[in-house]
Amino acid sequence: MVEEHWHRGLQCHCLFAAQGRGSHHYFRVYDVEIGNSRSKLHPGVDVRGEGGLVVGPGSRTSEGVYTGSLKNIPDAPQALLDLIPERQSYKEMSDEEAAELAGVEKVAEPSESELADLSHIQSWLLALPRKWSAGDGWHDTVFRSSCWLWRMVRTPSYALTEDKALEIMLTCTPVWPEWSEDRILEQWESARESTRGQFADPPAEQLPEILDFVESVNLLPAFAPKSQRSFLEVVGDPDAKPVKLIEECLLAGLGVQQTASVIYGSKCSDRYKGGEYGLRRLYRDVEGVESKLKPRVSEAATTPAAGTAIVIDDAPATEPVAESTQEPLATIEKPDLPERPEAAKLLTESERRAITGKSWWGTDYLEWAKEITSVYNGPYHRMNRWFVLSAVFSTVGIIPYEGGSDKGLNIYGFVIGDTTTGKSESLRIMNSVLRTCFTEEDDPDIGGDPSPSALGAKLIERDGKATLFNKDEAHGQIAEMKKKDYLAGLSQALTLLYDGEVPKMLRTTNKEVSDKRARTYFSIHYMGTFEGVTDVLEPSDWESGFLPRFVWAIGDEHQRTREAMRPRIRQPGRGREIDPRAMQKQWAAQFRSTANRIAPSGEPAEMEIDDFLIERFVTCQERMYELADEQPEMKERLYPSVKRMSDAILKAACLVALSEGRRVLEETDLLLAIEQGEEWFGNLLHLVTATDSSPFVRSVAKLEKVIRSAGGEMRMENVYRRSPMETKGATDTLVAQLVAEGRAKRELQNNGDTQILKLIGGVT
């Protein structure tokens, strides 16, 4: 206990300890519940009472083994009880949660797939640095691991229990004085709430065995069909690309198992040698390449090898199913999406009237866009105007915070909409304005495809400049950041850059950027389709450090009209109603004049915000949190975005002021920014609702809708053709989930010649 209080009669009862983790002192308490608290009793001293969790004696961590005994625990003296600052009952497990866990009939033993998954999760935790350093990803890694473990705990096909999962978290996660076991438990409980009602994907089916390498190679022709190189030469080349070799094997006529066997025995197979996890990756790559080489229906209709019987559920083995004729398929509508909510109400009616019709640069930009675009989509241009202002003025003004943690005026934004709705055109005219405002040397646009190291080097070269990270089809990059090794650190790097600091890089090959820090005014402009974005996002992504930094624009549905289809081509002899370059040059001159007057030294000037506007800004934040609280199932996912969106609204208010040539904020500036925040918040709520379940659960629902649209039943070959998944194996997993949940069943018809997947209850 606290050393300065030993003289008051407290005796030390150190029951067990581990190197680097401190010691645990136990006392017995009667007739009172002791609450849990952190550092309230004394700096660095935590209290564990009712519902508190600690590592027990005998447990092994990365720092050592906890030693000691729990026998003969002494009673807590009154002197100790008097020191404890608070006592409260701990929150018990809800009846719903207790029933949920108690009612799960889990498998008795873990499968090899489950053990591989657990090993992978432990590797995330063990890879965290042993020495504390801010920004090393501790929060995101611990929260993500907790989410995965909670889903596995709730899924009957996994043997993992809650106690075992928590043991993994406590024994594999490094802690320091700055991040104690308390923080692990905080993330564990937060993940429990965030994943409530979510389940893990079923464990992978038993992988086909790897066949004899020599026998598999003997099935290949002498030369690869595509490259015309000797197959023996390609297989023996350690620098060969595995995906290219997979493609050559499949084109040569090998099946999935035979191709996997050739790749596994080749000289370029190092990436697949990590036990079952490596094999799963191998089969996933082979199936992925195969799906791109030929229609999925050909795989579904392939006749099994001679002597192979097909077993469907409890049905008896039958002869191989003959290829059936293709049936007419119903037109499949887009997947069901939540109704798009109206914009949030953050302004009072009197405030709204005060800014109605207010003219400023942002409205001029919208009117200009209407004149020169063939397809005008308001949400896209309303978002893009902030990127123009941010690129121009982020080096001109900053928001000064006490303690020196000033905030730049950068923006992270995501523009979402279907194709042919004007996204690309809106980006084109935004870029044309930026090119007019900047020289080629200072052009902020750096594209959107660098690796984390290349991005850091580029930003060090651009020290003190505005930078725009620009990526179309960004949902593909998000998916890659979750699974591709070379992009594994990109989301973390982009997260850190939001606050403007470029960390040091240690490079021996590039002395110009090695061991240097830099300041950046870094903005991200992402674009993608609604379905593409929602397909890659999981509920836990909203509580990461990356996604909540974004504000969102969702395009209006495009109405196809004859006028909209008419190309705007200049005709000889006809004057132009508007010269876009003249308007851009006028704005560029106006912006340069403002920058030279407000920040003549080249260093950003401090924006001035009085107490009245600060109070109005706080009221706006309170209202957004109230709106989040009205969504009890999603509020924990909304809170991080509300915090960052508040920052974006204040930044937008400063950008309005600077566009008017001022560094002193006026009420109108803030109200215009809050008006934009209403749209941002409504779009945020729409997206969080649309990603309320995991991608796997949404894929199961999509497949169910496909079958329902065809009358409630469908031949299996057509199920494979219309599945939302890319491979037969992935579709089989969706089918198995529908069957396991009692939502569908598989039947044999026509004397066993036809396999049918039928929804239970037909069309609902």
N, C-alpha and C positions, 0 to 999 in steps of 0.2 A: 504494500500500500504506500501512500505518499510518505517519503522519508521524514519530512518535517513534522509529521504527526505521530511518529513512533513513541515519542515521550508521553503521549496521552494514553498510553496503555495498549496500543495495537501491537500485536506480535506478528512477525513475518511467517507466513505459512506458504512457502514456495513449493508447490506440489509438482510442477514440471515446467521445463523450459527447453528451448532450442536456440542454438547459436543464431544471432541476428534477429530473432523474433521476440526477444524480451522474455519475461517470466509471467506465469499465471498464479495468482494467490486466491485460494478458495476459502470461503466461510459459509457456514450454514445459517439460514434465516428462517424464522417461524412467523406465521400469522401475518405476513405482510408480503406484498408483491414488489419486488425491486425492478424498476424500469431499466432500460438500456440507454447508455449515454456515452458520448465520445468527448474526452478531454474536458468535461465539465467539472469533474472532481479535482483535477490537477492537469496541467499540460502534459500530454503524452500518456495519460492514464485513462483507460476505458473501463466502463462498468458493464458487466453482463449479468442480467437478471432473468426474469421470466421471458421465455421465448428467445433468449440469447443463444448464440451458437459460437463455439470455440473448437479449436483443434485439441483432441484428447491425447493422453499419454500413449506412447507407442507409435503415434503417427509419424510418418517420414515425409519431410519436405525437402526442397532443394537446399535449405540451409542446415539440415540435420534432423535428428530424431528427438521428439519430445520425450523427456524422461520424467520419472516420478510416479506417484501413486495417488489415487483418490480415496484411500482408506483414512479413517480417523479425521474427517474434516471438522475443524473446531467451530463453535458457535461464533457468530459475528458479534463483537462487543458493541455496546450502545454508542461508544465514541465513534465507531466507524459509521453506524447508521445515521448519526447526526451530521456526518459530512456529506452524505449522498444528497445531491441537490434536488432530486425529484423522484417521486414514486408514482407509477401509473400502471394500470393493467395492460398487458400486452394484447395486441390485436390477434384474436383467435382466427384459425382457418374458417372460412365461411362454410356453411352447410353445403352449398353448391360445390365448392372446391373439394371438400372432404368426400362427398359422394362421388365426384368425378374420379378422384384418385382411387377410392376404395372399390369402385365398380369396375376397374380395369382388370381383366384377366390376362395378365401378361405371360409371354412365353417364359419357360423356365430357364433356358440357357441362351446366352447371346450367340447370334450367328457370326460367321466370319466377317460379313459385311458390317455388322454392328461394331465388332472389335476394331475393324479398320477405321470406321468413322470416329470412334472414341480416341483412337491413337492420333488421328488427324487433329481433333480438337485439342488434345493435350499438347500437340506440337505447336499449335498457335500460342498457347499460354507459356510453354517453356521457352519459346523464342523471344518473349519479352525481355528487355535488358535487365540485367541483375542490379544495375545502378540506376537510381532515379534520374530522369531527365524529362522536363516538360515537353509535350508534343510527341512522345514516343508511341502513342497509340494505346496506352494502357486501358483507358475507358472503353474505346470502341472494341478492342479485342476481348476484354472481359465480358462486356455486355453481349457481344455477338456469340461468344462461346456459351454463355448462360442461356441465351435464347434457343440455340440448337439443342442443348441438353434438356431444357424443359419440354420441347416438342417430342424428344425421344422418350422422356419419362411418361408422357401422356399417351404414347402410341402403343397399342397392345403387342405389336409385332417386335418390339424391343424389350429386352430383359432389364434394361437400366431402371433402377429405382431412384427416388428422390434423394435418399441418403447417399447412395453411391455417387450420384451426379454432383452433389454438394461437396463430397469428399474430393472429387477430381478438381473442383474449383479451388478449394482451400489448399490442397497440397501441391498443385502445379503452378499457381499464380504467385509471382514474386511480390513481396510487400516491402515497404520502407516506412520510415516515420511519416512521410508525406501521404502515403497510401497504405493504411493499415488493413487488417482483415475486415474491419468495419466496412471499408469501401467495397470489398468483394461481396459482402452480404447485401449492401445497398444495391449493387448491380444485379445480384441474384434475385432479389425481391422485385426490382423493377422489371426484369425480364419475365418473371412469373406473371405479372399483370399484363405486360405487353403481348405475351403469347397466349393469353387465356383463350381457350377454344381452338387453338391451332395444334396441328399434329405433324409429325415428321413424315417425309416420303417413306413408303415401305422399303425395307432393306432390299438391296439388289438381289435378284435371283441368283442361284448358284451359277457361277460363270462356267462356260464350257471349258473343258480341259485343253491345255496346250498340246497339240499333236506333235509327233516326232518331226523334228526340223528337216531332216534329210528327206523323209517321205513327202513332206509338204513341198519342199523345193523341187523335187522330181516331177511334181505336177505342173510346173511352170514351163513355158516354151523357152527356147534358147535366148530370145531377145525380148526386151520390154516393149510392149505395143506402142507406147507414146514416145519414149526417148530413143528407142532402137539401140540402147546399150545392152551389153550382155547382162542377163539377169544375175549370173553368179558374181559379176563385177559389182553390180549395184548392191546386192545383199552383203557383200564383203567390204563395202565402203563405209567407214565410221562417220564420214561427213555427209552421208546421204540424208535427205530430209525424210523423216518417217512418213509424213502425210503423202509425199510424192510416191514413195515405195508402196504404200497402201493402195494408192490409185492404180499403179501399174499392175499390182497383183489382181485387183478386182477386174480391171480391163482384160486381163489374161484369162478370166473365167473362174478364178478361185472363189470359194464361198467365204463367209465372214470368219468361221473358225479356222479354216485353212490359211486365210490371209493373216489372221492374228498370230498363228503359229510361225509363219515365215518371218513376220516382223519381230516377234519375241526372240527368235534365234539369230537375227541379223546383227551386224556390227553397230547399228545405229539405234539400239533398243534401250539405252541406259535410262531414259525417262520412264520406262515401263517396268523397271525392276524393283519397285518398292513394295513387294508383297502383293496382297490382294488389291490394295489401293492402286498400285501400278497396273495390274491386270484390268481393273475396272476402267481405268483411263484408256488403256489400249483398246478394249472393246468399244468404248464410247467413240474413240477416234475412227475406228474402222466403220462402225455403223454410220457415223456422221458423213464420211466420204462416200459410202455406198448410197446414202439417201440423195446425194447430189448427182450421182452418176446415172441413176435410172429411176423411173417412177416407183413410188412406194408400192403400188399395186402389184408390180412384178415380184417383189419380195414376199408379199402376203400370199400370192398364188403359187409360189414355188412348191413343187411336189417334194415331200420329205424323202430322205434316203430310203433305199429299199429295206424292208423289214421293220421300219419305224412305225409304231402305232401312235395314234393321237388320243389323249385322254382329256375330256372336258369335264371339269368338276367331278361329280361322282358317276358320270356316265361310263359305260363299259368301253374298253378299247375298240376302235373301229378301224376299218381300212383307211388308208390315206384319202383325204378329201379331194375329189376331182375339181378342176377349175370350173367355176360356175359362171354363167353369163352375167354381164353387168346389168343391174336394174336401174331404171330411171331414178335420179336423185332429186329431192326437193331443193329449191333454192335456199341456201343457208343465209340467214340474216346475220348482221353483226352481233357479237355477244352482248348480252344484257349488261347495261352500264347504269350506275346510279344516276338519278335525275340530277341535272346540274343545278346547284342552288343559286338563288339570287345573290347579288353582291351583299356583303355584310353592311349593316347600318352603323357606321362609326361617326357620322356627322349628325348634328342636330338640324332640324328643318331650317332654322334661321341661318345657320352656317352654310347650308347647301344653297340657299337663296343668294347669300352674299357672294358666292363664287360662280354662280350660274352666269354664263356669258363672259366670264373673265378672260381677257385675251392676254396671252403670254407666248414665249417662244414655243412651248409645247403644243399649243393650239395651232400656231402658224405651221409647225411641222406636219401636223395631221392634215390641215387643209392642203398643203403642198403635196402630200402623199396622195390625196384623193385625186388631184389634178393629173398626176403623171403615171399612175398605176392602172393597169388593165383590170386587176382584181384587187379592190381595196378591202382589207380585213382589219377592222379597227383595233382589236386586241393586239395584233402583231405590232402595229405601228405605235400604239400607246406604250408598249414595252420598249421598243427600239429607241424611242426618243431619250429614254433615261440612259441608254448606253452611249449615245452621242454626247450627252451632257457630262456623263461620268468620265469618258475618255478625254474630253476637252478640259474639264475643271477639276479633276481629281488631283492635279498638281498645283492647283491654284488655292484651294481652301481645304481645311481640315476641321473636324469637330474636336475642340479641346476638352479633355477630361482631366479631372483632378488626379494627381499621381503620375501624370505624363503619358498615360495610355491613350494617346489621341487616336481618333478613328478617321480613316480616309473615306473618300466619297466613291468607292468602288461598288459595283453591283454584281451579284450572281443571279442570273435569270435564265428561265427555261421557257422557250416558246413551243407550244404544243398545238398540233392541228393536222388534219388529213392532207394528203397530197392534193395539188391543184386548188388549194384554198388561198394561195398568195404568200406562203411563208418565204419562199426563195426570193420572190420579187421584193418583199419588204426588207429582207437582208441586203439585197443588191443596192437599194437606194440608201439604206443606212451606211453601207460601206462607201458609197459614192460621196456622202457628206464628209465622212472621216478622211477620205483621201484628199478632199479639198482643204480640210483644216490642218492637215499634217504634211510635213515633207516626207519624202520616201524614207529617209533615215530614221525619222521619228514615228513612222506609221505604227500604231499600237497593235495591229492585227498580226499575231504570230501563228495562226492556224490552230489546230486542235489535236495533233497527233504525236507530240514529243513524249519520250520516256521521262520518268521523274528526274533522272540525272541530266538529260539534255535540257529539260525545262529549267532546272536550277541554273545551269551554265548560261542559258540565254538571258535569264532575268538578272544575273550578276552583270552581264554585259550591258543591260538596259537599266542600270542602277538609277533610281529616281525618276523613271519615266512611266507613263501610263501604258498598260499592256492589256490586250484583249485576246482571251483564249476562246476561239470560235470553232464550234463543232456542230455539223449537221448530223442527223441520224445518231444523236448522242446516246440513245438508249443502247445502241450496240457497244459503245465505249463503256457504259456503266456495267453491262453484262461481262465484258472482258475484264474490267477491273476486279470483278469478283472471282475470276477463275484463271486468268492468264498470269503466269509468273512475272513476265516482264512489265506488267502494269499493276502488280500487286501494291506498290507504294504510291501510285498516282493519286488515288483519292485522298490519302493522307497528306500528300504534298499540296494538293489543291486546297485542302481544308486549312492548312497552316498559312497559305498565301493570302487568305481572306483578310488577315489582320496586317498585312503589308510587310512582314519581315521575311527576307530570303535567307535561309540558314546557310552556314558555311559549307563548302564542299572541299573535300580533300582529294585532289587529283594530282598525280605525278606527271601526267601527259599534257596537261593544260595549265601552265603556271599562271596564266592571266586571270583565271577564275579560282584557282586553288586557295583555300584558307581565307576567303573574303566573304564579308556579309554585304547585303544590299537592301535597299528600300524599294518596294514596288507598289504600284497602284493597280492592282490586278483584278480584272473583271472576267467573268465567264459568261459567254452567250451560247447556250445550248439550244438545239432544235430537235424535234422528234414528233412522231405520231402518238396519239393518245393510247392506242392499243399497244404500240411498241414500248412505250414508257411503263404502262401499268403491268405489262407482262414481265418486266425485269425487276420491278420493285417489290420488296417484301415489307410486311408491317414493321419489322425491326429497323429498316433503313431510315424511318422517320425519327428514330432516336439516336442515330449516328451523329458524328460531328459534321458530316459533309452535306447531306441533303437538306437539312433545315436552313442552310444559309441561302437557299434559292427563293426567289419570288417567281410567280408563275403566270403565264399568259396562255389562255386556251382560245383558239380561234373560233370564230362563228362559222356555222355551216354555210358552205358556198352554194348560192342559188345560181344554177346554170341558166343564163339568158342569152339571147342573140347579141345584145349589146356587149355583154361581158366577154363573149367569144370573139368579138371584132378586134383584130390586131391594130394597134395604134402606129401606123406607118406614115411617115411624113410624105406628103405629095409635093411634086414640083410646083412652085408658084403659090403654095399655101403657106401663110405665116403660122408661127407657133403661138398658141395661146399662152404658153409659159415656157420660159427657158430655165430648166432645172439648174444648169451650171451657174447662171447669174444669181439665182437665189442662194446657192451654196456658197458662192464667193462673198456675197453680202454677209451671210452668217459667219463665215470664217473671219472676216475683217472685224466684225462686231465682237467675236469671242477673243481675238488677239488683243483688242483694245481693252477689254475687261481684265484679261490676265495681266497685261502690262501695268494697269493701274492698281489692281488689288495685290498682286504679288510681284512687284518690280524686281526683287532680288532673285526670283526663281524658286524660292522656298514657299510652301503653302502658307497662306495667312489663316489666322484663327477666325472661325465664324463666331458671330456674336448672337447669343440666344438668351432672351431675358426670362425672368422667373415666370411671368404670365404664360409664355409659350411652353416653358418646361412643364408647368402644371397641366396645360391642355394636352401635351404629349403623353403625360402619365395617365390622364383620363382615357386617352385612346388605347394605351396598353391595357388598362384595367378592363375596358370593354372587350378587347380581343380575348383576354383570359376568361371573361364571363361567357363569351360565345363558345370557347373551347370547353368550358365546364358543362355546357348544355349538351355535350356529346360524351356522356360518361364512359362509353366503351372505347373512345378514341382520344380522350383528353391528354393522356400521358404521351401519346404520339404527337399531339398538336403543340404541346407546351414548348419544345425546343424551337419549332418553327415560328411560334408567336414571338419568342424572344428575339430571334434574328430578323423577323419581319418588322418588328418595331425599329430596329436599327436602320433597316432599309427605308422606312418611311421618313425618319429623321434625315437620312442622307438625301432623300429625294427633295425634302423641303429646302435643304441647303443648296441643292442644284437649281431649284427654281429661283432662289434669291440671286445666285451667281449669274443665271441666264438673264436676269434683270439688271445686272451690273452692280449688285450689292453683296456685301459680306455680312450685313446685319439682317437677321431674319425678321420678317413681318408676319402678321397673323395669316394673311392670304397665302403666303408660301406654305405654311404648315397645313392649312386646310386643303390646298390643292394636292399636297402629298397624301394626306389622309384619304381624300377621295380616291386616289389611285390605290391606296391600301385596301379599300373596300373590295375592289376587284381582285386584288392579290389574295386576300383572305378567303373569299368565296371560292376561288380556284384551288387554293390549298385544301379546303374542306372537301371539295369534290374529289381530289386526287387521293387523299387519305382514305376516304370512303371507298373509292374504287380499288384500293390495294389493301382492304381490310383482312383479306385472307392470303395465304401463301400462293405463289405461282402454281404449285402443284394442285392445290385445291381448286383454283380457278380453271386449270386445264381440265380437271375432272368434270367440272360444271359445263365447260364448253363442249366436251365430247357428249355429255348427256343431252345437251341442246341439239347437237347435230342429229342424234338418233331420234329425238322427239320430233324434229322437223320432218323426218322421213316416215312418220306414222307410228313411232314407238318401237320399231324393230328394224334391223339392218343386217345384211350379210356381212360376214367378217371382212371379206376383201374390200368392201366399200367402207367399212369402219376405218381400215388402214388408210384408204385413199383420202378420207375426209377428216382424219384426225388432226388436232392442233399440234401434235408432236411430229418430229422429223423422221423418227425411226420406228420400225416395227416393235422393237423391244420396249421403247418408251410408251408406245400406245398400249402394249400388253399390260404395262403397269397401271395405266389409267383404267383399263377394262377390269383388271383385278380389284382395283379400289371400288369401282361401282358394284361389282359382285359382292365384295366383302361387306359393304355397307347396306346390302339388301336393296339397292336401287336398280339392279339389272341382273339378268341371268343369261347363261349361254345354253343354247339348245342345238340339237341335231334334227334336221328335217330332211324330207325326201330320202328316207331309208339311209340316213347317215351321210348323204352326199353333200349336204349344205350346212354350214355353221351359221347360226343366227345369234346376234346379241339383241336381247329384248328387254325393254324397260319394264320393271315390275309395276303393274298398274297402267301400262300403256301410256298414252299421251296425257300429261297432267296440265 
